[in-house]
């Protein structure tokens, strides 16, 4: 009997899997090597990847082509990651964008400042591929599931499920 349960579990897991191919990630870092490394780490995801080399460029991209998630370096010229995050989270159209700060800063005050700016999570430099992918996939799935739920609520489809008995 245990053998018959495994395929059902795998099948039900597949039916609840979120399609990440619809997602867009913006990677922001002023260091070209860091930018390329993070892009390489994300290649295994089916997501669309965009890049920016400073905070001002990131804001321009976000205004033009709203991503689902931003991997944001903290220390950058022209506009810091803190400033970018605060602006993203303060905008009515952009506040739902997931922001993960990618930082070499390890001081408690820096992390408190990032939280105050509204960031959703942190990844420390040097970036660990497994940690990065785990956080990105988890937060993207959560965001996309929230969007699906919001769409169902907007359309009034939150009744009983057919065939759930």
Backbone torsions as a table, in degrees:
resi	resn	phi	psi	omega
1	UNK	NA	-33.3	179.3
2	UNK	-61.9	-33.4	-179.6
3	UNK	-66.7	-31.6	-179.6
4	UNK	-76.9	-21.3	179.8
5	UNK	-77.2	-29.5	-175.7
6	UNK	-62.5	-47.3	179.0
7	UNK	-62.7	-36.5	178.9
8	UNK	-63.6	-40.9	178.9
9	UNK	-63.2	-46.4	179.7
10	UNK	-62.0	-39.8	-179.5
11	UNK	-66.7	-43.4	-179.4
12	UNK	-69.2	-33.2	175.4
13	UNK	-63.1	-42.3	-179.2
14	UNK	-64.4	-35.6	-177.9
15	UNK	-72.4	-22.0	178.9
16	UNK	-99.2	0.0	179.2
17	UNK	-65.4	136.9	179.5
18	UNK	-90.3	135.8	-179.7
19	UNK	-80.1	102.9	-178.9
20	UNK	-77.9	-8.3	-178.3
21	UNK	-66.3	-17.7	177.2
22	UNK	-82.7	-11.3	-173.5
23	UNK	-84.6	151.6	176.1
24	UNK	-124.5	133.2	178.7
25	UNK	-116.9	134.1	173.1
26	UNK	-108.2	122.7	177.8
27	UNK	-104.3	125.2	-176.2
28	UNK	-123.7	117.6	177.4
29	UNK	-159.4	136.5	-179.9
30	UNK	-79.7	-10.8	178.5
31	UNK	-96.8	116.1	-175.5
32	UNK	-58.9	-38.8	179.8
33	UNK	-64.3	-41.9	177.5
34	UNK	-63.5	-42.0	179.4
35	UNK	-60.2	-47.2	-179.4
36	UNK	-67.2	-37.5	178.9
37	UNK	-63.8	-47.7	-179.7
38	UNK	-64.5	-41.2	176.1
39	UNK	-57.9	-44.3	-179.8
40	UNK	-62.5	-40.8	178.0
41	UNK	-62.3	-35.0	-175.7
42	UNK	-84.5	-8.4	-176.5
43	UNK	-55.2	-32.4	-178.9
44	UNK	-69.6	-17.1	177.4
45	UNK	-84.2	151.1	-178.7
46	UNK	-83.5	8.7	-175.3
47	UNK	-73.4	159.3	170.4
48	UNK	-84.0	133.2	-177.5
49	UNK	-114.7	130.2	173.2
50	UNK	-119.5	158.1	179.0
51	UNK	-133.2	154.2	173.5
52	UNK	-143.2	148.8	-176.5
53	UNK	-104.1	1.7	171.9
54	UNK	-161.9	173.5	-175.6
55	UNK	-65.5	-38.5	-179.7
56	UNK	-64.9	-42.0	177.1
57	UNK	-64.5	-39.0	178.7
58	UNK	-60.5	-45.2	179.5
59	UNK	-61.5	-42.1	178.7
60	UNK	-61.3	-42.4	178.9
61	UNK	-66.5	-44.4	-179.7
62	UNK	-61.4	-40.0	178.6
63	UNK	-65.9	-32.9	-176.1
64	UNK	-88.2	-37.2	-168.8
65	UNK	-147.5	78.5	-171.2
66	UNK	-55.9	116.1	176.8
67	UNK	-80.7	167.4	174.8
68	UNK	-85.8	-31.0	-175.5
69	UNK	-144.6	141.5	177.0
70	UNK	-121.4	125.0	170.0
71	UNK	-96.0	112.5	-163.9
72	UNK	-122.1	115.9	173.1
73	UNK	-66.0	147.9	-178.3
74	UNK	-85.6	-51.6	-173.8
75	UNK	-92.8	103.7	-179.6
76	UNK	-140.9	155.7	175.9
77	UNK	-73.3	163.4	177.0
78	UNK	69.9	-46.9	-179.6
79	UNK	-156.5	122.3	-177.8
80	UNK	-71.6	163.6	174.9
81	UNK	-60.8	-34.9	177.3
82	UNK	-59.8	-46.2	-179.1
83	UNK	-65.3	-41.0	178.2
84	UNK	-62.2	-47.9	-178.7
85	UNK	-59.9	-46.1	-180.0
86	UNK	-59.8	-41.3	-179.8
87	UNK	-68.7	-42.7	179.2
88	UNK	-62.7	-50.1	-176.5
89	UNK	-71.3	-18.3	178.8
90	UNK	-88.0	-9.9	-177.6
91	UNK	-89.1	137.6	-179.3
92	UNK	-61.0	-39.5	-177.2
93	UNK	-81.7	-21.2	-172.2
94	UNK	-113.6	-3.7	-173.0
95	UNK	-63.0	-22.6	-179.9
96	UNK	-86.2	-3.0	176.3
97	UNK	-65.5	132.0	177.8
98	UNK	-78.4	129.3	179.1
99	UNK	-118.2	120.7	173.8
100	UNK	-111.9	119.2	177.7
101	UNK	-80.2	130.9	177.1
102	UNK	-110.2	112.7	-169.1
103	UNK	-142.9	148.3	171.8
104	UNK	-92.7	-6.0	179.6
105	UNK	-75.0	132.4	-177.9
106	UNK	-124.0	8.8	179.4
107	UNK	-77.8	141.8	179.6
108	UNK	-58.8	-38.8	179.8
109	UNK	-61.1	-37.5	178.6
110	UNK	-66.7	-40.8	178.8
111	UNK	-68.1	-38.6	176.9
112	UNK	-62.6	-42.0	179.0
113	UNK	-62.6	-40.6	178.9
114	UNK	-63.4	-42.2	178.5
115	UNK	-64.4	-41.6	178.3
116	UNK	-62.1	-32.0	178.3
117	UNK	-75.6	-15.6	176.2
118	UNK	105.4	11.3	-178.1
119	UNK	-63.8	151.5	-176.2
120	UNK	-92.6	-24.6	-178.4
121	UNK	-166.2	173.4	-179.8
122	UNK	-130.1	148.2	167.4
123	UNK	-133.7	129.3	-178.3
124	UNK	-88.5	147.5	172.9
125	UNK	-89.2	144.8	-3.4
126	UNK	-67.8	140.1	-173.9
127	UNK	-71.5	129.5	175.0
128	UNK	-91.9	124.1	-174.9
129	UNK	-57.7	-47.1	-177.9
130	UNK	-62.7	-44.8	179.2
131	UNK	-62.0	-46.0	-179.7
132	UNK	-59.5	-51.2	-177.9
133	UNK	-63.7	-38.9	179.3
134	UNK	-62.8	-46.4	-179.1
135	UNK	-68.5	-44.0	-179.7
136	UNK	-62.0	-49.5	-178.9
137	UNK	-62.4	-44.1	-178.9
138	UNK	-62.8	-46.1	-178.5
139	UNK	-72.2	-34.3	175.7
140	UNK	-65.9	-44.0	178.1
141	UNK	-59.0	-46.0	179.5
142	UNK	-59.9	-45.6	-180.0
143	UNK	-62.6	-46.2	-178.5
144	UNK	-66.9	-36.5	176.0
145	UNK	-66.0	-38.5	176.4
146	UNK	-62.6	-41.2	178.1
147	UNK	-62.8	-42.5	178.6
148	UNK	-62.7	-44.5	179.3
149	UNK	-62.8	-43.0	178.6
150	UNK	-61.2	-41.3	177.2
151	UNK	-62.8	-40.6	177.4
152	UNK	-65.1	-41.8	178.8
153	UNK	-63.7	-43.5	-179.6
154	UNK	-62.0	-34.7	-178.4
155	UNK	-91.4	-1.7	179.0
156	UNK	72.0	29.1	-178.3
157	UNK	-96.4	28.5	-178.6
158	UNK	-102.0	50.6	175.3
159	UNK	-99.6	-158.0	176.3
160	UNK	-69.5	151.8	179.6
161	UNK	-90.0	137.4	176.7
162	UNK	-69.8	141.0	175.6
163	UNK	71.3	17.2	-178.8
164	UNK	-95.0	26.5	-177.2
165	UNK	-115.3	NA	NA
